[in-house]
Amino acid sequence: MAGLKDKRGFIDKDRLDLSERKAVEYWMKRWGITRDQLVTAHRKAGLMIKDIAAELGKKR
């Protein structure tokens, strides 16, 4: 499984599961956005990180 290494394991670099707190925190910090912005983009674009990034106008 390819992913971003975290202190406790791996964060999937291709898909975002909003129930994974560490993954949500990672992407919020990386993109400099709030949880609400991330959830809204997730609802519009789906669970793929590349689609969420495009929705937010951010780089993956």
mmCIF file of the N, C-alpha and C atoms, coordinates in Angstrom:
data_MODEL
# 
_entry.id   MODEL 
# 
loop_
_atom_site.group_PDB 
_atom_site.id 
_atom_site.type_symbol 
_atom_site.label_atom_id 
_atom_site.label_alt_id 
_atom_site.label_comp_id 
_atom_site.label_asym_id 
_atom_site.label_entity_id 
_atom_site.label_seq_id 
_atom_site.pdbx_PDB_ins_code 
_atom_site.Cartn_x 
_atom_site.Cartn_y 
_atom_site.Cartn_z 
_atom_site.occupancy 
_atom_site.B_iso_or_equiv 
_atom_site.pdbx_formal_charge 
_atom_site.auth_seq_id 
_atom_site.auth_comp_id 
_atom_site.auth_asym_id 
_atom_site.auth_atom_id 
_atom_site.pdbx_PDB_model_num 
ATOM 1   N N  . MET A 1 1  ? 0.843   -1.174 0.000  1.00 0.00 ? 1  MET A N  1 
ATOM 2   C CA . MET A 1 1  ? 0.000   0.000  0.000  1.00 0.00 ? 1  MET A CA 1 
ATOM 3   C C  . MET A 1 1  ? 0.892   1.242  0.000  1.00 0.00 ? 1  MET A C  1 
ATOM 4   N N  . ALA A 1 2  ? 0.695   2.080  -0.979 1.00 0.00 ? 2  ALA A N  1 
ATOM 5   C CA . ALA A 1 2  ? 1.456   3.323  -1.040 1.00 0.00 ? 2  ALA A CA 1 
ATOM 6   C C  . ALA A 1 2  ? 0.713   4.385  -0.247 1.00 0.00 ? 2  ALA A C  1 
ATOM 7   N N  . GLY A 1 3  ? 1.452   5.175  0.475  1.00 0.00 ? 3  GLY A N  1 
ATOM 8   C CA . GLY A 1 3  ? 0.806   6.220  1.255  1.00 0.00 ? 3  GLY A CA 1 
ATOM 9   C C  . GLY A 1 3  ? 1.825   7.137  1.871  1.00 0.00 ? 3  GLY A C  1 
ATOM 10  N N  . LEU A 1 4  ? 1.356   8.133  2.550  1.00 0.00 ? 4  LEU A N  1 
ATOM 11  C CA . LEU A 1 4  ? 2.207   9.077  3.239  1.00 0.00 ? 4  LEU A CA 1 
ATOM 12  C C  . LEU A 1 4  ? 2.435   8.573  4.654  1.00 0.00 ? 4  LEU A C  1 
ATOM 13  N N  . LYS A 1 5  ? 3.675   8.494  5.058  1.00 0.00 ? 5  LYS A N  1 
ATOM 14  C CA . LYS A 1 5  ? 3.991   7.953  6.381  1.00 0.00 ? 5  LYS A CA 1 
ATOM 15  C C  . LYS A 1 5  ? 3.579   8.939  7.468  1.00 0.00 ? 5  LYS A C  1 
ATOM 16  N N  . ASP A 1 6  ? 2.947   8.428  8.452  1.00 0.00 ? 6  ASP A N  1 
ATOM 17  C CA . ASP A 1 6  ? 2.465   9.179  9.595  1.00 0.00 ? 6  ASP A CA 1 
ATOM 18  C C  . ASP A 1 6  ? 3.059   8.515  10.835 1.00 0.00 ? 6  ASP A C  1 
ATOM 19  N N  . LYS A 1 7  ? 3.053   9.173  11.968 1.00 0.00 ? 7  LYS A N  1 
ATOM 20  C CA . LYS A 1 7  ? 3.615   8.587  13.174 1.00 0.00 ? 7  LYS A CA 1 
ATOM 21  C C  . LYS A 1 7  ? 2.968   7.255  13.538 1.00 0.00 ? 7  LYS A C  1 
ATOM 22  N N  . ARG A 1 8  ? 1.713   7.079  13.198 1.00 0.00 ? 8  ARG A N  1 
ATOM 23  C CA . ARG A 1 8  ? 1.005   5.862  13.568 1.00 0.00 ? 8  ARG A CA 1 
ATOM 24  C C  . ARG A 1 8  ? 0.780   4.906  12.408 1.00 0.00 ? 8  ARG A C  1 
ATOM 25  N N  . GLY A 1 9  ? 1.157   5.277  11.210 1.00 0.00 ? 9  GLY A N  1 
ATOM 26  C CA . GLY A 1 9  ? 0.909   4.392  10.084 1.00 0.00 ? 9  GLY A CA 1 
ATOM 27  C C  . GLY A 1 9  ? 0.974   5.142  8.772  1.00 0.00 ? 9  GLY A C  1 
ATOM 28  N N  . PHE A 1 10 ? 0.098   4.789  7.875  1.00 0.00 ? 10 PHE A N  1 
ATOM 29  C CA . PHE A 1 10 ? 0.094   5.403  6.558  1.00 0.00 ? 10 PHE A CA 1 
ATOM 30  C C  . PHE A 1 10 ? -1.208  6.146  6.294  1.00 0.00 ? 10 PHE A C  1 
ATOM 31  N N  . ILE A 1 11 ? -1.074  7.245  5.553  1.00 0.00 ? 11 ILE A N  1 
ATOM 32  C CA . ILE A 1 11 ? -2.221  8.006  5.084  1.00 0.00 ? 11 ILE A CA 1 
ATOM 33  C C  . ILE A 1 11 ? -2.306  7.757  3.591  1.00 0.00 ? 11 ILE A C  1 
ATOM 34  N N  . ASP A 1 12 ? -3.448  7.325  3.122  1.00 0.00 ? 12 ASP A N  1 
ATOM 35  C CA . ASP A 1 12 ? -3.630  7.041  1.706  1.00 0.00 ? 12 ASP A CA 1 
ATOM 36  C C  . ASP A 1 12 ? -3.426  8.329  0.918  1.00 0.00 ? 12 ASP A C  1 
ATOM 37  N N  . LYS A 1 13 ? -2.523  8.297  -0.072 1.00 0.00 ? 13 LYS A N  1 
ATOM 38  C CA . LYS A 1 13 ? -2.226  9.500  -0.841 1.00 0.00 ? 13 LYS A CA 1 
ATOM 39  C C  . LYS A 1 13 ? -3.159  9.693  -2.027 1.00 0.00 ? 13 LYS A C  1 
ATOM 40  N N  . ASP A 1 14 ? -4.007  8.737  -2.312 1.00 0.00 ? 14 ASP A N  1 
ATOM 41  C CA . ASP A 1 14 ? -4.907  8.826  -3.461 1.00 0.00 ? 14 ASP A CA 1 
ATOM 42  C C  . ASP A 1 14 ? -6.358  9.100  -3.088 1.00 0.00 ? 14 ASP A C  1 
ATOM 43  N N  . ARG A 1 15 ? -6.780  8.654  -1.898 1.00 0.00 ? 15 ARG A N  1 
ATOM 44  C CA . ARG A 1 15 ? -8.170  8.787  -1.488 1.00 0.00 ? 15 ARG A CA 1 
ATOM 45  C C  . ARG A 1 15 ? -8.260  9.400  -0.096 1.00 0.00 ? 15 ARG A C  1 
ATOM 46  N N  . LEU A 1 16 ? -9.318  10.154 0.119  1.00 0.00 ? 16 LEU A N  1 
ATOM 47  C CA . LEU A 1 16 ? -9.529  10.764 1.431  1.00 0.00 ? 16 LEU A CA 1 
ATOM 48  C C  . LEU A 1 16 ? -10.774 10.177 2.071  1.00 0.00 ? 16 LEU A C  1 
ATOM 49  N N  . ASP A 1 17 ? -10.592 9.598  3.242  1.00 0.00 ? 17 ASP A N  1 
ATOM 50  C CA . ASP A 1 17 ? -11.695 9.090  4.039  1.00 0.00 ? 17 ASP A CA 1 
ATOM 51  C C  . ASP A 1 17 ? -11.887 10.084 5.182  1.00 0.00 ? 17 ASP A C  1 
ATOM 52  N N  . LEU A 1 18 ? -13.014 10.773 5.194  1.00 0.00 ? 18 LEU A N  1 
ATOM 53  C CA . LEU A 1 18 ? -13.257 11.806 6.198  1.00 0.00 ? 18 LEU A CA 1 
ATOM 54  C C  . LEU A 1 18 ? -13.335 11.264 7.619  1.00 0.00 ? 18 LEU A C  1 
ATOM 55  N N  . SER A 1 19 ? -13.465 9.953  7.777  1.00 0.00 ? 19 SER A N  1 
ATOM 56  C CA . SER A 1 19 ? -13.500 9.373  9.115  1.00 0.00 ? 19 SER A CA 1 
ATOM 57  C C  . SER A 1 19 ? -12.103 9.141  9.689  1.00 0.00 ? 19 SER A C  1 
ATOM 58  N N  . GLU A 1 20 ? -11.064 9.324  8.868  1.00 0.00 ? 20 GLU A N  1 
ATOM 59  C CA . GLU A 1 20 ? -9.686  9.177  9.330  1.00 0.00 ? 20 GLU A CA 1 
ATOM 60  C C  . GLU A 1 20 ? -9.159  10.544 9.753  1.00 0.00 ? 20 GLU A C  1 
ATOM 61  N N  . ARG A 1 21 ? -9.180  10.777 11.052 1.00 0.00 ? 21 ARG A N  1 
ATOM 62  C CA . ARG A 1 21 ? -8.830  12.083 11.614 1.00 0.00 ? 21 ARG A CA 1 
ATOM 63  C C  . ARG A 1 21 ? -7.446  12.563 11.196 1.00 0.00 ? 21 ARG A C  1 
ATOM 64  N N  . LYS A 1 22 ? -6.467  11.680 11.244 1.00 0.00 ? 22 LYS A N  1 
ATOM 65  C CA . LYS A 1 22 ? -5.094  12.063 10.896 1.00 0.00 ? 22 LYS A CA 1 
ATOM 66  C C  . LYS A 1 22 ? -4.983  12.496 9.432  1.00 0.00 ? 22 LYS A C  1 
ATOM 67  N N  . ALA A 1 23 ? -5.692  11.792 8.552  1.00 0.00 ? 23 ALA A N  1 
ATOM 68  C CA . ALA A 1 23 ? -5.665  12.139 7.132  1.00 0.00 ? 23 ALA A CA 1 
ATOM 69  C C  . ALA A 1 23 ? -6.310  13.501 6.904  1.00 0.00 ? 23 ALA A C  1 
ATOM 70  N N  . VAL A 1 24 ? -7.433  13.745 7.552  1.00 0.00 ? 24 VAL A N  1 
ATOM 71  C CA . VAL A 1 24 ? -8.124  15.031 7.427  1.00 0.00 ? 24 VAL A CA 1 
ATOM 72  C C  . VAL A 1 24 ? -7.229  16.155 7.933  1.00 0.00 ? 24 VAL A C  1 
ATOM 73  N N  . GLU A 1 25 ? -6.596  15.960 9.082  1.00 0.00 ? 25 GLU A N  1 
ATOM 74  C CA . GLU A 1 25 ? -5.689  16.969 9.639  1.00 0.00 ? 25 GLU A CA 1 
ATOM 75  C C  . GLU A 1 25 ? -4.507  17.215 8.715  1.00 0.00 ? 25 GLU A C  1 
ATOM 76  N N  . TYR A 1 26 ? -3.964  16.148 8.133  1.00 0.00 ? 26 TYR A N  1 
ATOM 77  C CA . TYR A 1 26 ? -2.821  16.280 7.229  1.00 0.00 ? 26 TYR A CA 1 
ATOM 78  C C  . TYR A 1 26 ? -3.177  17.167 6.026  1.00 0.00 ? 26 TYR A C  1 
ATOM 79  N N  . TRP A 1 27 ? -4.296  16.858 5.370  1.00 0.00 ? 27 TRP A N  1 
ATOM 80  C CA . TRP A 1 27 ? -4.664  17.615 4.165  1.00 0.00 ? 27 TRP A CA 1 
ATOM 81  C C  . TRP A 1 27 ? -5.093  19.037 4.513  1.00 0.00 ? 27 TRP A C  1 
ATOM 82  N N  . MET A 1 28 ? -5.728  19.255 5.669  1.00 0.00 ? 28 MET A N  1 
ATOM 83  C CA . MET A 1 28 ? -6.077  20.609 6.089  1.00 0.00 ? 28 MET A CA 1 
ATOM 84  C C  . MET A 1 28 ? -4.818  21.448 6.259  1.00 0.00 ? 28 MET A C  1 
ATOM 85  N N  . LYS A 1 29 ? -3.823  20.880 6.922  1.00 0.00 ? 29 LYS A N  1 
ATOM 86  C CA . LYS A 1 29 ? -2.570  21.596 7.154  1.00 0.00 ? 29 LYS A CA 1 
ATOM 87  C C  . LYS A 1 29 ? -1.819  21.816 5.840  1.00 0.00 ? 29 LYS A C  1 
ATOM 88  N N  . ARG A 1 30 ? -1.756  20.794 5.023  1.00 0.00 ? 30 ARG A N  1 
ATOM 89  C CA . ARG A 1 30 ? -1.011  20.887 3.760  1.00 0.00 ? 30 ARG A CA 1 
ATOM 90  C C  . ARG A 1 30 ? -1.587  21.965 2.847  1.00 0.00 ? 30 ARG A C  1 
ATOM 91  N N  . TRP A 1 31 ? -2.923  22.036 2.763  1.00 0.00 ? 31 TRP A N  1 
ATOM 92  C CA . TRP A 1 31 ? -3.565  22.999 1.869  1.00 0.00 ? 31 TRP A CA 1 
ATOM 93  C C  . TRP A 1 31 ? -3.927  24.312 2.560  1.00 0.00 ? 31 TRP A C  1 
ATOM 94  N N  . GLY A 1 32 ? -3.799  24.388 3.866  1.00 0.00 ? 32 GLY A N  1 
ATOM 95  C CA . GLY A 1 32 ? -4.117  25.614 4.598  1.00 0.00 ? 32 GLY A CA 1 
ATOM 96  C C  . GLY A 1 32 ? -5.603  25.961 4.545  1.00 0.00 ? 32 GLY A C  1 
ATOM 97  N N  . ILE A 1 33 ? -6.444  24.946 4.784  1.00 0.00 ? 33 ILE A N  1 
ATOM 98  C CA . ILE A 1 33 ? -7.891  25.126 4.719  1.00 0.00 ? 33 ILE A CA 1 
ATOM 99  C C  . ILE A 1 33 ? -8.547  24.627 6.001  1.00 0.00 ? 33 ILE A C  1 
ATOM 100 N N  . THR A 1 34 ? -9.823  24.948 6.140  1.00 0.00 ? 34 THR A N  1 
ATOM 101 C CA . THR A 1 34 ? -10.575 24.494 7.308  1.00 0.00 ? 34 THR A CA 1 
ATOM 102 C C  . THR A 1 34 ? -11.213 23.130 7.013  1.00 0.00 ? 34 THR A C  1 
ATOM 103 N N  . ARG A 1 35 ? -11.697 22.493 8.059  1.00 0.00 ? 35 ARG A N  1 
ATOM 104 C CA . ARG A 1 35 ? -12.389 21.207 7.893  1.00 0.00 ? 35 ARG A CA 1 
ATOM 105 C C  . ARG A 1 35 ? -13.643 21.373 7.038  1.00 0.00 ? 35 ARG A C  1 
ATOM 106 N N  . ASP A 1 36 ? -14.360 22.466 7.251  1.00 0.00 ? 36 ASP A N  1 
ATOM 107 C CA . ASP A 1 36 ? -15.577 22.703 6.467  1.00 0.00 ? 36 ASP A CA 1 
ATOM 108 C C  . ASP A 1 36 ? -15.272 22.826 4.978  1.00 0.00 ? 36 ASP A C  1 
ATOM 109 N N  . GLN A 1 37 ? -14.190 23.526 4.643  1.00 0.00 ? 37 GLN A N  1 
ATOM 110 C CA . GLN A 1 37 ? -13.798 23.652 3.241  1.00 0.00 ? 37 GLN A CA 1 
ATOM 111 C C  . GLN A 1 37 ? -13.440 22.289 2.653  1.00 0.00 ? 37 GLN A C  1 
ATOM 112 N N  . LEU A 1 38 ? -12.748 21.473 3.428  1.00 0.00 ? 38 LEU A N  1 
ATOM 113 C CA . LEU A 1 38 ? -12.359 20.147 2.970  1.00 0.00 ? 38 LEU A CA 1 
ATOM 114 C C  . LEU A 1 38 ? -13.584 19.249 2.777  1.00 0.00 ? 38 LEU A C  1 
ATOM 115 N N  . VAL A 1 39 ? -14.503 19.288 3.712  1.00 0.00 ? 39 VAL A N  1 
ATOM 116 C CA . VAL A 1 39 ? -15.719 18.474 3.617  1.00 0.00 ? 39 VAL A CA 1 
ATOM 117 C C  . VAL A 1 39 ? -16.552 18.899 2.409  1.00 0.00 ? 39 VAL A C  1 
ATOM 118 N N  . THR A 1 40 ? -16.687 20.189 2.185  1.00 0.00 ? 40 THR A N  1 
ATOM 119 C CA . THR A 1 40 ? -17.450 20.690 1.044  1.00 0.00 ? 40 THR A CA 1 
ATOM 120 C C  . THR A 1 40 ? -16.829 20.235 -0.269 1.00 0.00 ? 40 THR A C  1 
ATOM 121 N N  . ALA A 1 41 ? -15.506 20.356 -0.381 1.00 0.00 ? 41 ALA A N  1 
ATOM 122 C CA . ALA A 1 41 ? -14.809 19.922 -1.599 1.00 0.00 ? 41 ALA A CA 1 
ATOM 123 C C  . ALA A 1 41 ? -14.944 18.414 -1.783 1.00 0.00 ? 41 ALA A C  1 
ATOM 124 N N  . HIS A 1 42 ? -14.880 17.672 -0.689 1.00 0.00 ? 42 HIS A N  1 
ATOM 125 C CA . HIS A 1 42 ? -15.020 16.208 -0.728 1.00 0.00 ? 42 HIS A CA 1 
ATOM 126 C C  . HIS A 1 42 ? -16.409 15.827 -1.251 1.00 0.00 ? 42 HIS A C  1 
ATOM 127 N N  . ARG A 1 43 ? -17.425 16.528 -0.791 1.00 0.00 ? 43 ARG A N  1 
ATOM 128 C CA . ARG A 1 43 ? -18.797 16.249 -1.237 1.00 0.00 ? 43 ARG A CA 1 
ATOM 129 C C  . ARG A 1 43 ? -18.982 16.550 -2.718 1.00 0.00 ? 43 ARG A C  1 
ATOM 130 N N  . LYS A 1 44 ? -18.368 17.633 -3.198 1.00 0.00 ? 44 LYS A N  1 
ATOM 131 C CA . LYS A 1 44 ? -18.508 18.028 -4.602 1.00 0.00 ? 44 LYS A CA 1 
ATOM 132 C C  . LYS A 1 44 ? -17.688 17.144 -5.534 1.00 0.00 ? 44 LYS A C  1 
ATOM 133 N N  . ALA A 1 45 ? -16.435 16.865 -5.137 1.00 0.00 ? 45 ALA A N  1 
ATOM 134 C CA . ALA A 1 45 ? -15.489 16.214 -6.045 1.00 0.00 ? 45 ALA A CA 1 
ATOM 135 C C  . ALA A 1 45 ? -15.371 14.702 -5.849 1.00 0.00 ? 45 ALA A C  1 
ATOM 136 N N  . GLY A 1 46 ? -15.774 14.201 -4.693 1.00 0.00 ? 46 GLY A N  1 
ATOM 137 C CA . GLY A 1 46 ? -15.612 12.777 -4.425 1.00 0.00 ? 46 GLY A CA 1 
ATOM 138 C C  . GLY A 1 46 ? -14.424 12.523 -3.519 1.00 0.00 ? 46 GLY A C  1 
ATOM 139 N N  . LEU A 1 47 ? -13.995 11.275 -3.458 1.00 0.00 ? 47 LEU A N  1 
ATOM 140 C CA . LEU A 1 47 ? -12.973 10.911 -2.485 1.00 0.00 ? 47 LEU A CA 1 
ATOM 141 C C  . LEU A 1 47 ? -11.535 10.923 -3.008 1.00 0.00 ? 47 LEU A C  1 
ATOM 142 N N  . MET A 1 48 ? -11.334 11.137 -4.295 1.00 0.00 ? 48 MET A N  1 
ATOM 143 C CA . MET A 1 48 ? -9.978  11.142 -4.853 1.00 0.00 ? 48 MET A CA 1 
ATOM 144 C C  . MET A 1 48 ? -9.278  12.470 -4.536 1.00 0.00 ? 48 MET A C  1 
ATOM 145 N N  . ILE A 1 49 ? -8.063  12.382 -3.999 1.00 0.00 ? 49 ILE A N  1 
ATOM 146 C CA . ILE A 1 49 ? -7.296  13.563 -3.601 1.00 0.00 ? 49 ILE A CA 1 
ATOM 147 C C  . ILE A 1 49 ? -7.091  14.509 -4.777 1.00 0.00 ? 49 ILE A C  1 
ATOM 148 N N  . LYS A 1 50 ? -6.783  13.964 -5.967 1.00 0.00 ? 50 LYS A N  1 
ATOM 149 C CA . LYS A 1 50 ? -6.531  14.825 -7.127 1.00 0.00 ? 50 LYS A CA 1 
ATOM 150 C C  . LYS A 1 50 ? -7.772  15.642 -7.484 1.00 0.00 ? 50 LYS A C  1 
ATOM 151 N N  . ASP A 1 51 ? -8.948  15.050 -7.339 1.00 0.00 ? 51 ASP A N  1 
ATOM 152 C CA . ASP A 1 51 ? -10.192 15.761 -7.640 1.00 0.00 ? 51 ASP A CA 1 
ATOM 153 C C  . ASP A 1 51 ? -10.507 16.809 -6.581 1.00 0.00 ? 51 ASP A C  1 
ATOM 154 N N  . ILE A 1 52 ? -10.233 16.488 -5.330 1.00 0.00 ? 52 ILE A N  1 
ATOM 155 C CA . ILE A 1 52 ? -10.444 17.450 -4.238 1.00 0.00 ? 52 ILE A CA 1 
ATOM 156 C C  . ILE A 1 52 ? -9.495  18.629 -4.392 1.00 0.00 ? 52 ILE A C  1 
ATOM 157 N N  . ALA A 1 53 ? -8.251  18.353 -4.716 1.00 0.00 ? 53 ALA A N  1 
ATOM 158 C CA . ALA A 1 53 ? -7.264  19.414 -4.920 1.00 0.00 ? 53 ALA A CA 1 
ATOM 159 C C  . ALA A 1 53 ? -7.694  20.333 -6.058 1.00 0.00 ? 53 ALA A C  1 
ATOM 160 N N  . ALA A 1 54 ? -8.169  19.744 -7.154 1.00 0.00 ? 54 ALA A N  1 
ATOM 161 C CA . ALA A 1 54 ? -8.631  20.550 -8.286 1.00 0.00 ? 54 ALA A CA 1 
ATOM 162 C C  . ALA A 1 54 ? -9.817  21.411 -7.886 1.00 0.00 ? 54 ALA A C  1 
ATOM 163 N N  . GLU A 1 55 ? -10.724 20.863 -7.113 1.00 0.00 ? 55 GLU A N  1 
ATOM 164 C CA . GLU A 1 55 ? -11.903 21.613 -6.637 1.00 0.00 ? 55 GLU A CA 1 
ATOM 165 C C  . GLU A 1 55 ? -11.472 22.804 -5.775 1.00 0.00 ? 55 GLU A C  1 
ATOM 166 N N  . LEU A 1 56 ? -10.425 22.620 -4.983 1.00 0.00 ? 56 LEU A N  1 
ATOM 167 C CA . LEU A 1 56 ? -9.932  23.679 -4.104 1.00 0.00 ? 56 LEU A CA 1 
ATOM 168 C C  . LEU A 1 56 ? -8.959  24.626 -4.802 1.00 0.00 ? 56 LEU A C  1 
ATOM 169 N N  . GLY A 1 57 ? -8.511  24.244 -5.996 1.00 0.00 ? 57 GLY A N  1 
ATOM 170 C CA . GLY A 1 57 ? -7.516  25.050 -6.700 1.00 0.00 ? 57 GLY A CA 1 
ATOM 171 C C  . GLY A 1 57 ? -6.136  24.922 -6.076 1.00 0.00 ? 57 GLY A C  1 
ATOM 172 N N  . LYS A 1 58 ? -5.864  23.765 -5.497 1.00 0.00 ? 58 LYS A N  1 
ATOM 173 C CA . LYS A 1 58 ? -4.584  23.496 -4.827 1.00 0.00 ? 58 LYS A CA 1 
ATOM 174 C C  . LYS A 1 58 ? -3.811  22.430 -5.578 1.00 0.00 ? 58 LYS A C  1 
ATOM 175 N N  . LYS A 1 59 ? -2.521  22.364 -5.299 1.00 0.00 ? 59 LYS A N  1 
ATOM 176 C CA . LYS A 1 59 ? -1.699  21.278 -5.838 1.00 0.00 ? 59 LYS A CA 1 
ATOM 177 C C  . LYS A 1 59 ? -1.834  20.069 -4.939 1.00 0.00 ? 59 LYS A C  1 
ATOM 178 N N  . ARG A 1 60 ? -1.782  18.926 -5.542 1.00 0.00 ? 60 ARG A N  1 
ATOM 179 C CA . ARG A 1 60 ? -1.874  17.685 -4.793 1.00 0.00 ? 60 ARG A CA 1 
ATOM 180 C C  . ARG A 1 60 ? -0.619  17.503 -4.019 1.00 0.00 ? 60 ARG A C  1 
# 
